Amino acid sequence: MIHYKNEFLTVFQSALYQTTSAIIQTDDVMIMTDPNWLPHEIQAIREYVNQELGDKQLYIIYTHSDFDHIIGSGAIPEAKVIATEELENHEQKNEIVQKIQQFDQRYYIKRDYDPHYPSVDHAITSDGEKLNLGQLTLTFYKAPGHTHDGLFTVIEPLGILLTGDYLSDVEFPFICNSYIDYKKTMKKAESILEHHSIGIHVPGHGTVTDDRAEMTRRLEESSYYINHLLQDEEEVEAFCRERYSFFEGMKSIHFENLEIAKREAERDE
């Protein structure tokens, strides 16, 4: 289940949707993202934390509120939670928890903890907001578009970029909230790569990379999809079929993206 590891970063990857959970640690702090999915996977993450934590303070960054990314909430109750103010004030908290319950009911899954909607200790309110945790400086950028409460995090001086459900190498953009906001978030991602010394990119789904050319390629491919979605529908679909090996399983999302983008474009005319 450990997908990537170096001296300060360990990334777990679920069997479901290649969903990642990153653990960053120094001598005095441990930071985690989105513990997920299946009970034995969350238990492996929990055991790793128990083994490594010692007297360090533990934090969890929730990259956004999709139920698969908060499904481990409750398994690690001692962690302080970092997320956007939009995630903290989400109007459909109960519905999101119900999705976890429906998932577990559908697949006969039992957990040894009660999943719940995260209680946020540090709410991010603006782009460029910083938080110093021990030797680390975290810089946050709001990332709406996929959901309205997404969050990018840059961790320095380690040069780690956490993007949640953006810039994936296995998924084209999923526009679940706003096409216009998604386009703006791609510009924000471009600016982050230009103005921060990013050495490692951890997406919410897919593969960790320490190759700058690969990071640029992911940005270019996601930007191509977003910018051409309403201009060259057939070409974009062909691009997705060629580029993303699981496109057949995701193509309904592509058609939903089109509907969202068309509605927003018509509204702005």
N, C-alpha and C positions, 0 to 999 in steps of 0.2 A: 504493500500500500504506500510505502514511502517512494515518492516519485523523483524527488530531487533533494540533495543534501550537500551543504558545505559547512564551514566552521560556524556560521551564524544563522543559517537558514535551513529549515527542514520543511518540505512540502509534501503533504499527504494528498493522494488523489483517489477519489471514490471510483468504484466500478460503474456507478451511475453517472452518465453524462460527463465523465472525466472531470467532475467537480473537485476543486482544490480547497485545501485548508492549509495555510502557511503558518509556520511558527518561527518567529525571529527572536533570538535571545542574545543578550550580552551578560556581563557579570552581575548586573543589578536589575534587569527587567526582562520580561518575556511578553511578546505580543503575538496574538493569534488572529486569524481571520476565519470567519464562517465555518465552525466545526460541523461536519456533515458526513454522510447521509445515513447509511445503515447502522444499526446498533453496534455491530462488531467493529465497524470502522470508527465510530465515535469512541468506542471503548479503547481502541488502539491509540487514538489521539489523547484520551484521558490518561492512559498509562504512561505515555511518553511525557506528558506534562508532569505527572506525579514524580517520575524519575528525574526530570531535569530542573524542576522549579526551585527547589530549596527554599530560601527565604526571599526570592525575587518577587516583585509585584507582578501580577498577571493582568493583562488587558486583552479584550477581544474587540477587534474592529469588525463591525458588520458592514459589508460593502453595499448592501441594499436589502430590501425587505422581502424579496421572493422567499416562499416558504422553504425551498430547498437550502437556502443560505442561513436561515435562522433555526433550522430543525434541531440543531444541537443545543439550542438555548435551554438551559435547565440542567445540562449535564456537567457544566463547569460553573457552579454558582458563585464561586469566590472571585471571579474575574470582574474587573471594572470594564464597562462597556463604552466604546466610542462609536458614534454614528452621526449622521446628519440630523439636524433639527426636524427635517421632513420625516425621517424614519421615526423619530421620537414622537411626533405628533400625528402619525398616520391615522386616518379616519376609519380604516378597515382592519384594525388589529385582530378582532375576533374572527373575521373571515379568513385571515392568513393562518391563524392557529387551527381553524377548522380544516384547512387544506392539509395540514400535517396529519390531523386525525383521520381524514378521509384516505390519505395515502396509506397510513398504517392499517386501516380497516381493509382496504382493497387487497393488500398483500400480506395480511395476517401477521403484522409485525408487532412485537412487544418490546417495550423499552423499559430500562430500569430507572428512568427519570421522567418527569412530566414536562414535555415541551411547552414553552410559553413565549409570548412576545417579549423581546428584550426590553429591560428597563435601562435607559441610557444614563450614564454617569457624566459623560462629556459630550455635549451636542455641538456639532460643527455648524457654524452659522454663516461663514463667508469663505470665499476663495482665498487661498494664501494663508489661512489661519495656521498657526504653528503650535505644537505641543512638545515640550522637552520632557523626555522620559529617560532619566539616567544619562547615559552617554549619547543617546539618540535624539535627533530632532525630526519630528513628524510634521510634514506640510500637507495640508488637505485642500482638495478642490472638489466642489460639488459636481456631480456628473449625471444630470437628468437626461432622459430620453428612453433608455431601456425601462427604468422605473423613474418616478419623480424624485426618489430619495437616494440615488446612487452617490458613491464616494470614491474618488481617487486618493491614494495616499503615497507620498514619497517619503522614504525613510533614509535619512542621511546621518552619518557619512557612509552608510553601507551601499547607497545607490540602488535601493530596491523600489520598484514601482508596482503597487497593487492596484489593479484596475477593475476588479469585480467582473461583471458580464460585458466587458468591452475588450476589444483588441484580441479576441480569441483566434487561435489557429485551427480550431475545429468547428466553430460556429460563425456564420455570417451574422451581422447585427440583428438582434431581436428588438424591434421597436414596439415595446408594450405600452409605452406612455405617450411619447411625442416625437414625431419625425423632425420637426423644427429644432427641438431641444437636442435631439441626437446629433444633428449636423453641427450645432454649436459645441457640443461635447467633443466631437472629433477635432475641431479646431483647438479646443483646450488641450486635448491629448498631444496634438502636434506641438503646441507651445511648451508643454511640460518636457517633452523629449528634447526640445531645443535649449531650454534654460536650466535644466537639471542634469547632473552627471549620472545618468541611469546606467547601471551595469547589469541589473537583473530585472526581468519583467515576469510577474506572476499573474496570469489571468485567472478569472474565476472558473473557467472551463478550459481544459486543454493542457498545453505543455509549457513549463517554465523555460525561459531562454535567457542566456547571457550574451547573445549575439546581437549587436546593435543593428546589423543589416536585417536580421529577422524581425526585430522590433519595428523598424521602418517599414518592412514589407507588410506586417500585420496592420499598421496604421494605414498604409496606402490601399490595401485591399478592403478594409472596412470603409474607408472614405470613398473608394470607388463605388462600392455597393450603395451607400447612402446617396451620393451625389448623382448617380445614374439611374436610381430606382424608378423614377417617373419619366425618364427620357428614353431609355432603351430597355424596356421590360424583357424582351426576348434575349438580348445580349446578357443582361444581368442574370437571368435564370441559367443561361448556358455557362456563364462564369461560375456560378455557384455549383452547378453539377460537376464541373471540372475540378474546382478547387476544394470542395468540401465533401469528403467521402461518405458522410452520413446525411447528405442532402435529402435523400428520399424520405428519411425519417423526420426531417425538419421542414419540408416544403410547404406544409400548411402554414407555418410561421411566416414564410416568404409571402404567401398570398395575404395573410393578415397584415403584414407590413405594408403591402401595396394599398390596402383599404385605408389604413391609418394615414398614410402619406397623401393619398388622393383627397381624403376628407379635409385635411389641414390645408392642402393647396387650394382647394375650392373655397374654403372659408376665407382665405387671404386674398382672393381675387377681387 
